Amino acid sequence: MAKFCWLLAVTALMLTGCTTAAQREQARVARAQSDCRGFGFTPGTPAFSRCVMKSVLAARHRNALQYEGIYSQPIIIKSH
């Protein structure tokens, strides 16, 4: 029974770290909006919208480069 409770707790902790693509995109937009407000742009203006759009696109690009860097490495299998 103790093993089951431990496994249940570990599984619950793992699942709390999972986010959907939509949740990640919402977080990316919220960060961009916050950054653009911090840069002095006024929400609701075309300049603010451009700032948010450019920031989100840059974040997507950074994420793609990071993903590419991690997963484009060859896998080397050594046999003994």
WOSUL-V878902 format. One line per field, one symbol per residue. phi: phi as a letter, one per 30 degrees, with the letter a starting at -180 (. if undefined). Layout:
phi=???
//
This chain:
phi=.dddddddddddddddddbddddddddddddddddddddjdcejcedddddddddddddddeddddddddccddcccccc
//
